[in-house]
Amino acid sequence: MSDVLDPAKILRVERTVSAPRELIFEAFSDARHLDAWWGPNGFTNETHAMEFAVGGLWHYTMYGPDGKVWPNWIRYTEISPPSRLAYEHGAELGEAAHFNGIITFEDEGGKTRVSLILIFATKEARDATLEFGAIEGGNQTLAKLDAYVQRKARAADN
């Protein structure tokens, strides 16, 4: 994909999460955390393998509330704690990535602005993902992250 980011090929979802970015970054770095919150409402995850390292793979399956099975893989291309992750994301192992992702974590005085940025090869691929409900799904995912890290922070305080 080109180094020039064409806005017509980008999907972006953001949320200010009520936790420090180190805690939020940790929630992205381990399968036991990700399986607890990743995905839209009603979806659950099963991690098959995860190597949280540049070049490493997170291979997981999402199960929809309707019982549909969604295979997924993420290959990490950048890990810069606690501020940024970049990755390629696909469905079936062995097939090409569907998009590239960037997640940024910006400190906002004890809270964190989390930005999910998906970069598609074509405007049509991005538009198809939008029609599929990606913005709402992204917002739900970040709301689940917010609830999860707040529970983790409360548990740490007790």
N, C-alpha and C positions, 0 to 999 in steps of 0.2 A: 504494500500500500504506500501511496505517496506520502512524503513528509509534509506536504501542504494539506491542512485540514479544511476540507470543503464542508461548510455548515449543512449543506443538503444531504450529507452522508453521516451526520452525527446525531446521536440521541443522548440527551443529558438529563439526569435526575439528581436533585440535591436535597439534603435535609441537614438541619442543625441538630445534632444528637447531644443529649444532656450527659456527656461523659468526656473525660480527657482522651485525647487522641491515642495515647499509648495503649489504653484499655481497648479502644475501638480497633486499633491495628491488630492487637492480639486476637480479637474476635474473628479476624480474617485469616489468621495464620495457622489455625489448628482445626482439624476435621471435627473434633468433639464440639467445638464452638459453632462452626459453620453448620453442622447438621442440626443444631438446636434452633437456628433462626433463618437460614438462607432460603430465599424464595418467597413468592407471593402467599397471601393468606390461603390456608387449606392445603398447601404443599408440604411434603416432608422429604427428607434427603437420606440417602444411604451412601456413605463414602466407601469406595472400593480400595482406593489407594490415594495417598497424598504425600508429596515431597515438596515442602514449602522452601524452594530454592530456585534461583534463576535457572531455567531449563527444566525445572521439576514439573510434575504433572499432578493435578487434582482430578481424579476420575470418580464421578459420582452419578447417581441416578436420582432424579426428582420424581416423586409420585404425586400426581394431581388429585384433587379432591374427588374427581370422577373416576379414579382408578387408572387413568392413563399413565404410562411409563415414559419418562423423558430422559434418555441417556445424555450425559454431558461430560465434557472434559475441558479443563483449563490448563494451559501451559504458561508458566510464569516467565516473562521476558525482562521484568525489572522488579526488584524489591528494595525499597528505600525507606526503612523504618524511621520514624513513624508517619512519614508524610505521603508515600506514593507506592502504588502497585500498578504494574502493567502486565497484560496477558493476551494470549490468543484463546478464543473460545469456540468450541465445536460441539457436535452432538456425538456421533458414533466414533469410537477410536479408529484411527486410520484414515478418516476423511479430513478434508481441508477445513480450516477454521471458517466459521460463519462471520465472525467479526473480531476486531481487536478491542480490548477494554483497558481503560485507565481508571483507577480509583485514587482520588486525592483526599487527604485528611488535613484540614486547616484548623489550627488552634484558634478558638474564639473565647479566650479567657475561661478555661475550664470546660467549655463545651467544644464541640468539633463540627465543622462543616464538612460533611461527607459528600463527595461528588462522584457519581457513576457516569462515565463517559464511554459510550459505545461508538466505534468507528467502523462503518461498513464500506465495502468496496464500491458499492453503487447506491445512488439515491433510491432506486427501486427496492433494494434489499432493506434499506432503512425503513422505507415506507411500509413494506410488508410487515416488519417487526412492529411498527407503530399500530397498524391495523389489528395486530394480534393482541394488543393491549399492554405493550411494554412499559409505557409511562405509568399506568396504574399499578402494574406488577412491580416496577421499580420503587414506586412510592410505598407500596405495602411492604416490600422487602426492607427498606430503610426504617420503616416504622417498627418492624419486628426486631431489627438490630437495636434500635433505640430502647425498646422494652427489655431486650436481653441484657444489654450492657448496664442498664439501670439496676436490674435484678442482681447482676454480678457485683456492682459497686455497693449495693446495700448489704449483700452477703459478706463482702470484705470488711465493711464497717462494723459488723456484729461479731 
